[in-house]
Amino acid sequence: MIQWGINALNHGHSIAVFNDGGLINNYTGTSDELESPTTVKALGHGSPDRIFWYENPWLKKARQVYAGQYKTALNLKVLPKRYMKQFKYAPITYTNHHASHAAAGYYTSPFNHCAVVVLDAIGEFECATIWNCVHGEMKKVWSRSYPHSLGLFYSAFTQMIGLTPIRDEHVLQQMATLGDPSKFRKEVDNYFGTGIVDLAYNFHKGVGNWSIGGWTVEDQCNLAAAVQERFEVEIGKVMLKAKELTNANCLVYMGGCAMNSAANKKEVEPMFKYIWSLPNPGDPSSSIGAVAYHTKQRIWDYRWDPVKHIAINI
């Protein structure tokens, strides 16, 4: 039986192809269209008998309504079952967004017991989750939902200083090394409450209450430093909570926020004895997790490149 895990209709596209023996390949591309070279490569193994979608589109639309994105929410053309009518005989199973992230990390890891932390911009509603994973079973033990999102916070300030969000966050991280966080620490900290990932502002549409027009490069670097500093503080809080809730020495770290190497070195790596992640812990690997969450099958692929954003200790 051929099973596909699919991540599409967003800012990327990937298809993980499984057969009865496990993962065959994970094809990724820049297009979000299923009529792409990614799909052609996947079809080389035959048409899918079952499809696992990386998120729940109905929950996502509920969040879009909640966020006031009515036009997007009412667009039914992008529902997976309509979009994939070419595969109409393959039943589709939806996997919640953070479950796909978490499963991609856990079932590719060498760990029996571990904490799994997922931090990204936004899934359906969830923006941060912690999972306790033991003996091949996953249990979610903590979460934060929209609009409390470290990913949206970081991307909004990436856009504010003139960069492209969902692409140039690494540039903001580099600029932070040249700045003085004390210059804008108070202003940035005011966006947060006292809890964990407790935001007092919705960054979904950017930083709308603060203008950066006419700022110098020095100002931009100082702001980047303050944003990076607060990001690291929040990452540290989440990791401490994960340690407390799971009592694990092993960590699996997934989601787009896991790409921040500076925060990883300072707040993540000292906290756990053994750490695992994937080369791309963001949405492209969710196609793997969409399947693995249901099959609970351990996966190893020798073709994965070494991870550069975190020190992998196994």
C-alpha positions as CSV (number, residue, x, y, z in Angstrom):
1,M,0.0,0.0,0.0
2,I,1.3,3.5,-0.9
3,Q,0.7,6.2,1.6
4,W,1.3,9.9,1.1
5,G,1.9,12.6,3.7
6,I,1.3,16.0,2.2
7,N,2.2,19.5,3.2
8,A,0.8,22.0,0.7
9,L,-1.3,25.2,0.1
10,N,1.0,27.3,2.2
11,H,4.5,28.6,1.6
12,G,6.0,25.3,0.5
13,H,5.2,21.8,-0.7
14,S,6.3,18.4,0.3
15,I,5.2,14.8,-0.1
16,A,6.4,11.9,2.0
17,V,5.9,8.6,0.3
18,F,5.5,5.5,2.4
19,N,5.0,1.8,1.5
20,D,4.5,-1.2,3.8
21,G,8.2,-1.1,4.5
22,G,8.3,2.5,5.7
23,L,9.4,5.8,4.3
24,I,10.6,5.7,0.7
25,N,11.4,9.4,0.2
26,N,10.4,12.9,1.2
27,Y,10.1,15.2,-1.8
28,T,10.1,18.9,-1.2
29,G,9.7,21.9,-3.5
30,T,9.1,25.6,-3.4
31,S,5.7,25.6,-5.1
32,D,2.6,25.0,-3.1
33,E,0.8,23.4,-6.1
34,L,0.2,19.7,-6.3
35,E,0.8,19.9,-10.1
36,S,4.5,20.5,-9.4
37,P,7.7,18.4,-10.0
38,T,7.4,17.3,-6.4
39,T,4.2,15.5,-7.2
40,V,5.6,14.0,-10.4
41,K,8.5,12.5,-8.4
42,A,6.2,11.1,-5.8
43,L,4.0,9.5,-8.5
44,G,7.0,7.6,-9.7
45,H,6.2,5.2,-6.8
46,G,2.6,4.9,-7.9
47,S,-0.7,6.7,-7.0
48,P,-1.5,6.9,-3.3
49,D,-3.9,4.5,-1.6
50,R,-4.3,6.8,1.4
51,I,-3.3,10.5,2.0
52,F,-2.5,12.0,5.3
53,W,-2.8,15.8,5.3
54,Y,-0.5,17.8,7.6
55,E,-3.2,19.9,9.2
56,N,-7.0,20.0,9.8
57,P,-8.4,22.5,7.3
58,W,-11.7,22.9,9.1
59,L,-10.0,23.9,12.4
60,K,-7.8,26.2,10.4
61,K,-10.8,27.9,8.9
62,A,-12.4,28.3,12.3
63,R,-9.2,30.1,13.5
64,Q,-9.4,32.3,10.3
65,V,-12.9,33.3,11.2
66,Y,-11.8,34.0,14.8
67,A,-9.0,36.1,13.4
68,G,-11.3,38.1,11.1
69,Q,-9.9,36.5,7.9
70,Y,-13.4,36.0,6.5
71,K,-12.5,36.0,2.8
72,T,-9.8,33.4,3.3
73,A,-12.0,31.3,5.6
74,L,-14.9,31.3,3.1
75,N,-12.7,30.2,0.2
76,L,-13.6,26.5,-0.1
77,K,-11.5,25.9,-3.3
78,V,-8.4,25.2,-1.2
79,L,-9.9,22.4,0.8
80,P,-7.7,19.3,0.4
81,K,-10.6,17.1,-0.9
82,R,-11.4,19.6,-3.6
83,Y,-7.8,20.4,-4.4
84,M,-6.8,16.8,-4.7
85,K,-9.7,15.6,-6.8
86,Q,-7.2,13.9,-9.1
87,F,-6.7,11.4,-6.3
88,K,-10.4,11.1,-5.5
89,Y,-10.2,7.4,-4.7
90,A,-7.6,7.9,-2.0
91,P,-9.2,8.5,1.4
92,I,-7.8,11.6,3.2
93,T,-6.9,11.7,6.9
94,Y,-6.3,15.0,8.6
95,T,-3.5,15.4,11.2
96,N,-3.4,18.4,13.4
97,H,-0.6,20.8,12.5
98,H,1.4,20.5,15.7
99,A,0.8,16.8,15.9
100,S,2.5,16.5,12.5
101,H,5.4,18.6,13.6
102,A,5.8,16.6,16.9
103,A,5.5,13.2,15.2
104,A,8.0,14.1,12.5
105,G,10.5,14.8,15.2
106,Y,9.7,12.0,17.7
107,Y,9.5,9.1,15.2
108,T,12.7,10.0,13.4
109,S,14.6,10.3,16.8
110,P,16.5,7.6,18.5
111,F,14.7,8.3,21.8
112,N,12.3,6.1,23.8
113,H,11.4,8.8,26.3
114,C,11.7,12.5,25.5
115,A,10.1,15.9,25.6
116,V,9.0,17.2,22.3
117,V,8.7,21.0,21.9
118,V,7.0,22.5,18.9
119,L,7.2,26.3,18.4
120,D,6.1,28.0,15.2
121,A,4.0,30.9,13.9
122,I,0.6,29.3,13.9
123,G,-1.0,26.0,13.1
124,E,-4.8,25.7,13.3
125,F,-5.0,27.4,16.7
126,E,-1.9,26.2,18.5
127,C,1.3,28.1,18.3
128,A,3.3,26.3,21.0
129,T,3.0,22.7,22.4
130,I,4.9,20.3,24.6
131,W,4.6,16.6,24.3
132,N,5.6,13.8,26.6
133,C,6.6,10.8,24.4
134,V,7.2,7.4,25.9
135,H,7.5,3.9,24.4
136,G,6.3,5.1,21.0
137,E,3.3,7.0,22.3
138,M,2.8,10.7,22.2
139,K,0.8,12.8,24.8
140,K,0.4,16.5,24.6
141,V,0.9,18.0,28.1
142,W,0.9,21.8,27.4
143,S,0.0,24.3,24.7
144,R,-0.5,28.0,23.9
145,S,-2.9,29.0,21.2
146,Y,-3.4,32.0,18.8
147,P,-2.6,34.8,19.1
148,H,0.1,33.9,21.7
149,S,2.9,33.1,19.1
150,L,6.6,33.5,19.3
151,G,6.8,32.8,15.6
152,L,4.4,35.6,14.7
153,F,6.3,37.9,17.1
154,Y,9.6,37.3,15.5
155,S,8.3,37.4,11.9
156,A,6.4,40.7,12.6
157,F,9.6,42.4,13.7
158,T,11.5,40.8,10.7
159,Q,9.0,42.6,8.5
160,M,9.1,45.8,10.5
161,I,12.8,46.4,9.9
162,G,12.4,45.9,6.2
163,L,13.0,42.2,5.7
164,T,10.8,39.5,4.3
165,P,8.9,37.4,6.9
166,I,9.0,33.6,6.7
167,R,12.3,33.9,4.9
168,D,14.7,36.5,6.5
169,E,14.4,35.7,10.2
170,H,18.0,34.5,10.1
171,V,19.0,38.0,9.0
172,L,17.3,39.6,12.0
173,Q,19.2,37.1,14.2
174,Q,22.5,38.2,12.5
175,M,21.6,41.9,12.9
176,A,20.9,41.3,16.6
177,T,24.6,40.5,17.2
178,L,25.5,44.1,16.1
179,G,22.9,45.8,18.4
180,D,22.4,46.9,22.0
181,P,19.2,45.3,23.4
182,S,18.9,47.8,26.2
183,K,18.0,50.6,23.7
184,F,14.5,49.0,23.0
185,R,14.2,46.4,25.8
186,K,11.4,48.1,27.6
187,E,9.4,48.7,24.4
188,V,9.7,45.1,23.3
189,D,9.1,43.6,26.8
190,N,5.8,45.6,27.0
191,Y,4.4,43.2,24.4
192,F,4.6,40.3,26.9
193,G,2.8,39.4,30.1
194,T,4.2,37.4,33.0
195,G,3.3,33.9,31.8
196,I,4.9,31.6,29.3
197,V,4.5,32.8,25.7
198,D,2.0,35.3,27.1
199,L,1.7,38.1,24.5
200,A,-0.3,41.2,25.1
201,Y,-0.5,42.0,21.4
202,N,-1.6,40.1,18.3
203,F,1.3,40.2,15.8
204,H,-0.6,38.4,13.1
205,K,-0.9,41.5,10.9
206,G,2.6,42.8,11.9
207,V,3.6,45.5,14.3
208,G,0.8,48.0,13.6
209,N,1.4,50.3,16.6
210,W,5.0,51.3,16.0
211,S,6.6,52.8,13.0
212,I,10.3,52.3,12.0
213,G,10.3,55.0,9.2
214,G,13.5,57.0,9.2
215,W,15.4,54.8,11.5
216,T,19.1,54.3,11.1
217,V,20.8,50.9,10.6
218,E,22.0,51.2,14.2
219,D,18.4,51.6,15.4
220,Q,17.4,48.5,13.4
221,C,20.2,46.4,14.9
222,N,19.3,47.6,18.4
223,L,15.7,46.7,17.8
224,A,16.7,43.3,16.4
225,A,18.9,42.7,19.5
226,A,15.9,43.5,21.9
227,V,13.7,41.2,19.9
228,Q,16.2,38.4,19.9
229,E,16.8,38.8,23.6
230,R,13.1,38.5,24.5
231,F,12.7,35.6,22.1
232,E,15.5,33.8,24.0
233,V,13.9,34.5,27.4
234,E,10.6,33.0,26.2
235,I,12.4,29.9,24.7
236,G,14.1,29.4,28.0
237,K,10.7,29.5,29.8
238,V,9.2,26.9,27.4
239,M,12.2,24.5,27.7
240,L,12.1,24.8,31.5
241,K,8.4,23.9,31.4
242,A,9.1,20.9,29.1
243,K,11.7,19.7,31.5
244,E,9.3,20.1,34.5
245,L,6.3,18.3,32.8
246,T,8.2,15.4,31.3
247,N,11.2,14.9,33.6
248,A,13.1,13.9,30.4
249,N,16.8,14.2,29.6
250,C,16.1,14.0,25.9
251,L,14.6,16.7,23.8
252,V,13.1,16.8,20.3
253,Y,12.7,20.3,19.0
254,M,10.5,21.1,16.0
255,G,8.7,24.0,14.3
256,G,10.1,27.1,12.6
257,C,11.4,28.7,15.8
258,A,13.8,25.8,16.2
259,M,15.9,27.3,13.4
260,N,17.1,30.1,15.7
261,S,20.6,28.9,16.3
262,A,21.5,31.7,18.8
263,A,18.6,30.9,21.1
264,N,19.3,27.2,20.8
265,K,22.9,27.6,21.9
266,K,22.0,29.8,24.8
267,E,18.7,28.4,26.1
268,V,18.1,24.9,24.6
269,E,21.3,23.0,24.5
270,P,22.3,23.5,28.1
271,M,18.9,22.3,29.3
272,F,18.9,18.7,27.9
273,K,21.6,16.0,27.8
274,Y,20.5,14.6,24.4
275,I,18.8,16.6,21.6
276,W,17.4,15.7,18.2
277,S,15.9,17.8,15.4
278,L,15.6,17.5,11.6
279,P,17.5,19.6,9.1
280,N,14.2,21.4,8.3
281,P,12.0,21.3,11.4
282,G,9.4,23.5,9.8
283,D,6.5,22.6,7.6
284,P,8.4,20.6,4.9
285,S,9.0,17.7,7.4
286,S,5.3,17.8,8.5
287,S,4.5,15.5,5.5
288,I,6.5,12.8,7.3
289,G,4.8,13.5,10.6
290,A,1.3,13.5,9.1
291,V,1.7,9.8,8.4
292,A,3.9,8.8,11.4
293,Y,1.4,10.3,13.9
294,H,-1.1,7.6,12.9
295,T,1.2,4.7,12.1
296,K,3.6,5.2,15.1
297,Q,6.3,3.8,12.9
298,R,10.0,4.6,13.6
299,I,11.7,6.2,10.7
300,W,15.3,6.6,9.7
301,D,16.6,8.0,6.5
302,Y,20.4,8.1,5.9
303,R,19.9,10.9,3.3
304,W,19.1,13.5,5.9
305,D,21.8,16.1,6.1
306,P,23.4,17.1,9.4
307,V,21.4,19.6,11.4
308,K,23.1,23.0,11.4
309,H,20.8,25.1,13.6
310,I,21.3,23.0,16.8
311,A,23.9,20.8,18.4
312,I,22.6,17.3,17.9
313,N,23.6,15.1,20.9
314,I,22.5,11.5,20.7
